[in-house]
Amino acid sequence: MRAALNVAAALLLGACASVPPPPPAPAGEAIAAAAAALVGTPYHFGGADAAGFDCSGLALYVHERAGLSIPRTAAAQQRSARAVPLTQIAPGDLVFFKIRSRAVNHVGIYAGAGRFIHAPHAGQAVSYADLRHGFYAQHLVSAGRFWEAVPPSR
């Protein structure tokens, strides 16, 4: 009898492990879509509106469009965000980088499929970049979320 219960428990646990992840949350999707709509907008140091953005100003702007208030700087955004394991990031999450610095000094908005949207630096417009390899993969340090994920319905 005990062996039968163990087998049944193992089958149930195995079935749970094969359940697909929940669909993306509407708030995260809205944040990512707002960022995507700004691709091509010029970089402007200190900018946080459609005339031009720096990296943290872009994150601030798209969160405001989703009705969320977040801090202004990349470092403060990282400190205030709810940490998300890099293996579990979803569209709308923020991804944080240390670029030639000991502290977080760059942020982007995760768009899905290993890509994020950011305002890179002076002379470059808001654009997509890849988290999976290359420069940004080497400098990625963490991810965070200000929007709430909707738990899967049972």
C-alpha positions as CSV (number, residue, x, y, z in Angstrom):
1,M,0.0,0.0,0.0
2,R,2.8,2.4,0.9
3,A,4.6,1.7,-2.4
4,A,1.4,2.4,-4.3
5,L,1.1,5.8,-2.5
6,N,4.7,6.7,-3.3
7,V,4.2,5.8,-7.0
8,A,1.0,7.9,-7.1
9,A,2.8,10.9,-5.5
10,A,5.7,10.6,-7.9
11,L,3.3,10.6,-10.9
12,L,1.4,13.6,-9.5
13,L,4.6,15.6,-8.9
14,G,5.9,14.6,-12.4
15,A,2.7,15.9,-13.9
16,C,3.0,19.2,-12.1
17,A,6.6,19.7,-13.4
18,S,5.4,19.4,-17.0
19,V,2.7,22.1,-16.7
20,P,3.6,25.0,-19.0
21,P,4.5,28.4,-17.5
22,P,1.6,30.8,-17.2
23,P,0.9,33.2,-20.0
24,P,2.7,36.6,-19.8
25,A,1.0,39.1,-17.4
26,P,-0.9,41.9,-19.1
27,A,1.0,44.6,-17.1
28,G,4.4,43.2,-18.1
29,E,3.3,42.9,-21.7
30,A,2.0,46.5,-21.6
31,I,5.4,47.8,-20.3
32,A,7.3,45.9,-23.0
33,A,4.9,47.1,-25.7
34,A,5.3,50.7,-24.6
35,A,9.1,50.4,-24.7
36,A,8.9,48.8,-28.2
37,A,6.8,51.7,-29.4
38,L,9.7,54.0,-28.5
39,V,12.4,52.2,-30.5
40,G,14.1,54.9,-32.6
41,T,13.6,57.7,-30.1
42,P,16.9,59.6,-29.6
43,Y,19.1,59.2,-26.5
44,H,19.1,62.2,-24.3
45,F,21.0,62.2,-21.0
46,G,18.5,62.9,-18.2
47,G,15.6,62.4,-20.6
48,A,12.4,60.8,-19.5
49,D,9.9,61.8,-22.1
50,A,9.2,61.1,-25.8
51,A,11.6,63.8,-26.8
52,G,14.5,61.6,-25.7
53,F,15.5,59.1,-23.0
54,D,18.4,57.9,-21.0
55,C,18.2,54.3,-19.8
56,S,16.5,54.8,-16.5
57,G,14.3,57.5,-17.9
58,L,13.0,55.0,-20.5
59,A,12.2,52.5,-17.7
60,L,10.5,55.3,-15.7
61,Y,8.4,56.5,-18.6
62,V,7.1,53.0,-19.7
63,H,6.2,52.1,-16.1
64,E,4.3,55.4,-15.7
65,R,2.3,54.6,-18.8
66,A,1.3,51.3,-17.0
67,G,0.3,53.3,-13.9
68,L,3.4,52.4,-11.9
69,S,5.7,54.7,-10.0
70,I,9.3,53.7,-9.9
71,P,12.6,55.4,-8.8
72,R,14.5,57.5,-11.3
73,T,18.0,56.0,-11.5
74,A,19.1,52.5,-12.6
75,A,20.7,51.8,-9.2
76,A,17.6,52.9,-7.3
77,Q,15.4,50.9,-9.6
78,Q,17.4,47.8,-8.9
79,R,17.3,48.3,-5.2
80,S,13.5,48.9,-5.2
81,A,12.4,46.2,-7.6
82,R,11.3,42.8,-6.5
83,A,14.2,40.5,-7.6
84,V,13.4,38.0,-10.4
85,P,15.8,35.1,-11.1
86,L,17.3,35.6,-14.5
87,T,15.9,32.2,-15.5
88,Q,12.4,33.5,-14.9
89,I,12.3,36.9,-16.4
90,A,9.2,37.9,-18.4
91,P,8.4,40.8,-20.7
92,G,8.2,44.0,-18.8
93,D,10.9,43.0,-16.2
94,L,13.9,45.3,-15.9
95,V,17.3,43.9,-16.5
96,F,20.3,45.6,-14.8
97,F,23.9,45.9,-15.8
98,K,27.3,47.0,-14.5
99,I,29.1,48.6,-17.4
100,R,32.6,49.8,-16.5
101,S,31.4,50.3,-13.0
102,R,31.2,48.5,-9.6
103,A,27.6,49.6,-9.3
104,V,24.5,49.1,-11.5
105,N,24.6,51.9,-14.0
106,H,22.4,50.7,-16.9
107,V,18.9,49.3,-17.2
108,G,16.7,47.9,-20.0
109,I,13.2,46.5,-20.4
110,Y,13.0,42.8,-21.1
111,A,11.0,42.2,-24.3
112,G,11.1,38.4,-24.5
113,A,13.0,35.8,-26.6
114,G,16.3,36.9,-25.0
115,R,16.0,40.5,-26.1
116,F,15.6,43.8,-24.2
117,I,14.9,47.4,-25.1
118,H,17.1,50.2,-23.8
119,A,18.5,53.7,-24.4
120,P,22.2,52.7,-24.9
121,H,24.2,56.0,-24.8
122,A,24.7,59.4,-26.5
123,G,24.6,59.1,-30.3
124,Q,22.4,56.0,-30.3
125,A,18.6,55.8,-30.2
126,V,16.3,53.5,-28.2
127,S,16.9,50.0,-29.6
128,Y,16.8,46.3,-29.0
129,A,19.8,44.3,-27.7
130,D,20.5,40.7,-26.9
131,L,20.9,39.2,-23.4
132,R,22.0,35.8,-24.5
133,H,25.5,36.6,-25.8
134,G,27.9,39.4,-26.4
135,F,28.6,42.6,-24.5
136,Y,25.3,42.9,-22.5
137,A,25.3,39.2,-21.6
138,Q,28.8,39.8,-20.0
139,H,27.6,42.8,-18.0
140,L,24.1,41.6,-16.9
141,V,23.9,41.3,-13.1
142,S,20.2,41.0,-12.1
143,A,16.5,41.5,-13.0
144,G,13.6,43.0,-11.2
145,R,9.9,43.6,-11.4
146,F,7.6,46.4,-10.4
147,W,4.4,44.9,-11.9
148,E,2.5,42.0,-10.3
149,A,2.4,38.6,-12.1
150,V,-1.0,37.1,-12.1
151,P,-0.9,33.6,-10.5
152,P,-2.1,30.8,-12.8
153,S,-5.7,29.9,-12.2
154,R,-6.4,26.4,-11.0
